[in-house]
Amino acid sequence: YFKTKIKSGEKIEGSDVEETEKIKSKKSLKTLIEKLQEMQVLLREKQKKLKGNILNDEKIEETRKEISALIGEIKKFNREISKRTLSGQIYLVLNDEETT
């Protein structure tokens, strides 16, 4: 009985350390928002180049792939920011999106 209690106590302490490390590794909300804004500006620039036909045919396909990748990253950042704010969490719940 005593050995079991000690082992379960050790597991609890270990999980606290893991949670603390996860919190430290997370970027602050301000940092996430700044990064999101930078990506949105970059996305707008790439879309302007694509619409303005400034690029040759080879670059057009490459730019489309970059735009697609940026859109995916922006969605991830929006989701991360939404998880950290109350209004964002409400939005995720109302739209049946997973919040965990």
Residue, then its C-alpha position, 0 to 999 in steps of 0.5 A: y500500500f505504501k509503495t503504491k502511494i509513493k509511486s502515484g505521488e511521483k507521477i503527479e509531481g511529474s505531470d506538474v513539471e510537464e504542464t509547467e514546461k508546456i506553459k513556458s514553451k507557449k508563446s505569449l498572446k501578444t507574440l502570437i498576434e504580432k506574428l499573425q499580423e506579419m503573416q497577413v501582411l506577407l499574404r496580402e503582398k503575395q496576393k497583390k503580386l499574383k493579381g498584378n501579373i508581376l510574376n512569370d508563369e513559373k513563379i505563379e505556381e510557386t507563389r500559389k503554393e506559398i499563399s496556400a501555406l500562409i493561409g494554413e499557418i494563419k488559420k493555425f494562429n487564429r485557432e491558437i489565439s481563439k483558444r486563449t481568449l474567452s470570446g475566441q473559445i465561445y466562437l469555437v464552441l458555437n461553431d462546433e470546433e474542438t477547443t482542446 
